[in-house]
Amino acid sequence: MKNVILKIGIIILRIIYFPMKLLKKQNKIVYISRQFNNPTLDFIMLKNEIEKIDKNVKNVILTKRIEKGLLNSISYSLHMLKQMYHVATSRVVIVDTYCIVISVLKHRKDTKIIQLWHAIGAIKKFGYQTIGKPSGATKEIAQIMCMHKNYDYVLCSSETTKEYYCKAFGVEEKEIKMIGMPRIDYLLKEKNKQIIYDEYPELKEKENILYVPTFRKGKKIELNTLINNFNSEKYNLIIKLHPLDHKKYKYNQKEGVIFENKFSSYDLLEIADKVITDYSSLGIEASLINKPIYFYMYDIEEYEKDPGLNIDFRKEEIGKYTVETPDKLLNLMEKEYDYSVLERFRNKYITVDTKDCTNKLSKFILELMKDEYKTDVEEIPSKFIKKKYSM
């Protein structure tokens, strides 16, 4: 029954969308995300840079999460109508996750769609890599929802990651564009630490350990085993959960432990002396600013099965900083860190030029708009040719 409802819903969307494609296109870029309700860092930085280069380009950011419940479903359905209008009248569309409107609808041939994935790498598997697994979609649902279809370009930050993206998005190498994400510029720029110190004066007194675990769907992070073993006399432990993790946690109160929700992970990296993560791309991002990274993977055997890992930490050199128990983790942090291992890890998973990524991406998008505009004014009869949707 669910599949039938989905198919009917898609047919209705396509009927509504068809006349929208007859509307005049504008000199516009639309940014779409269902990861968060607020504009993302990448979107804001890209929008600001494009407006700086060309004030005649209109930028529209549409961000809204799909929440559970009937009223939320109705609200998101209305939001999709807004997405459809802007996609139909924009020259370039940028998404940072799977987007129903982008994948299931048949767009004008001259609309360029860019996938700017919300992570800088792909430590864990996703998309087509997880079909048939508990955390992934079924093959039938993936077919009905045209999962990750219609991208003209998928942005990627390394040659190694290119292989993972081809499999996860179901695209060919020619569709992968090697350009760094705007967030790289943000990570590399110097930030004001004092704002954080004003909020947490105690962070000036000891070394700061930032723990940033990845999101585990339907499961809570195991916090107390780490907190109980933590040396609070020597370190502060800053726990920063994933923005999508809204579970209620009961954790042991301990001096030096901060459950942080006021600042972004990127800002907290600035005051961190060491970083603990697991399957999160923050491990790659933190390597950009040369922070010692430790991979605390207490559930690695389970995680390797579902959703699965692209990086085999048992074979990677950085695996020497991978542990499964808190006591081994804390013992490892007492030893001298080998920054040459971190450098090789960074150079493997970030091979793009990291200078002025936002500007390079902005210019690439604006060039696409120029090419698309030439096609548009020529009034080519085949501009409404339908794209194929076979799996």
URLINQUI-V715479 format. One record per pair of residues at least 24 apart in sequence whose C-alpha atoms are under 8 Angstrom apart, sorted by the first residue. I is the first residue (numbers start at 1). J is the second residue. Records with the same first field share a line. If there is no record, write none. Layout:
# URLINQUI-V715479
I = J, J
This chain:
# URLINQUI-V715479
3 = 141, 144
6 = 144, 145
7 = 144
10 = 104, 105
13 = 105
14 = 105, 106
17 = 84, 85, 88, 105
20 = 84, 85, 88, 89
21 = 88, 89, 107, 108
23 = 88, 89
24 = 89
25 = 88, 89, 90, 91
26 = 89, 90, 91
27 = 56, 57, 58, 90, 91, 369
28 = 57, 58, 59, 60, 89, 90, 91, 92
29 = 57, 58, 59, 60, 90, 91, 92, 93, 94
30 = 59, 60, 61, 62, 86, 87, 90, 92, 93, 94
31 = 59, 60, 61, 62, 63, 93, 94, 95
32 = 61, 62, 63, 83, 93, 94, 95, 96, 99
33 = 62, 63, 64, 65, 95, 96, 97, 99
34 = 63, 64, 65, 66, 97, 99
35 = 63, 64, 65, 96, 97, 244
36 = 63, 64, 65, 244
37 = 63, 64, 65
38 = 63, 64
39 = 63
41 = 182, 183
42 = 181, 182, 183
45 = 182, 183, 358
46 = 182, 358, 359, 361, 362
49 = 358, 359, 362
50 = 359, 362, 363, 366
60 = 86
91 = 369, 372, 373
92 = 365, 368, 369
98 = 147, 148
99 = 148
100 = 145
102 = 149, 150
103 = 145, 146, 147, 148, 149, 150
104 = 145, 146, 147, 149
106 = 386, 387
107 = 384, 386, 387
108 = 383, 384, 385, 386
109 = 383, 384, 385, 386, 387
110 = 372, 375, 376, 383
111 = 372
112 = 151, 152, 368, 372
113 = 150, 151, 152, 153
114 = 151, 152, 153, 154, 155
115 = 151, 153, 154, 155
116 = 154, 155, 181
117 = 154, 155
119 = 281
120 = 156, 157, 181, 281, 282, 284, 285
121 = 156, 157, 161, 281, 284, 349
122 = 161, 164, 165, 281, 310
123 = 279, 280, 281, 309, 310, 311
124 = 279, 280, 307, 308, 309, 310, 311
125 = 164, 168, 307, 308, 309, 310
126 = 168, 307
127 = 168, 169
128 = 167, 168, 169, 170
129 = 167, 168
130 = 306, 307, 308
133 = 306, 307
134 = 306, 307
135 = 217, 306, 307
136 = 307
143 = 390, 391
146 = 389, 391
149 = 389
150 = 387
151 = 175
153 = 177
155 = 179, 180, 181
156 = 180
157 = 181, 349, 350, 351, 352
158 = 348, 349, 350, 351, 352
159 = 348, 349, 351
160 = 348, 349
161 = 349
164 = 310
178 = 352
179 = 352, 353, 357, 360, 361
180 = 352, 353, 354, 357, 358, 361
181 = 357, 358, 361
182 = 357, 358, 361
184 = 285, 288, 354, 357
185 = 354, 355, 356, 357, 358
187 = 266, 285, 288, 289
188 = 288, 289
191 = 267, 270
193 = 267, 270, 271
196 = 263, 268
202 = 256
203 = 236
206 = 234, 235, 236
207 = 234, 235, 236, 272, 273
208 = 235, 236, 237, 238, 271, 272, 273, 274
209 = 235, 236, 237, 238, 272, 273, 274, 275, 276
210 = 237, 238, 239, 240, 268, 269, 272, 273, 274, 275, 276
211 = 237, 238, 239, 240, 275, 276, 277
212 = 239, 240, 241, 242, 265, 275, 276, 277, 278, 280, 282
213 = 240, 241, 242, 276, 277, 278, 279, 280
214 = 241, 242, 277, 278, 279, 280
215 = 241, 242, 244, 245
216 = 245
220 = 247, 249
223 = 251
224 = 251, 252
225 = 326
226 = 326
227 = 252, 254, 257
228 = 252
229 = 326, 327, 330
230 = 330
232 = 256, 257
240 = 265
284 = 345, 346, 349, 350
287 = 342, 343, 345, 346
288 = 346
290 = 339, 342, 343
292 = 337, 339, 342
293 = 321, 342
294 = 321, 322, 323, 329, 333
295 = 321, 322, 323
296 = 322, 323, 324, 325, 326, 329
297 = 322, 323, 324, 325
298 = 323, 324, 325
299 = 324
300 = 324
317 = 341, 345
318 = 342, 345
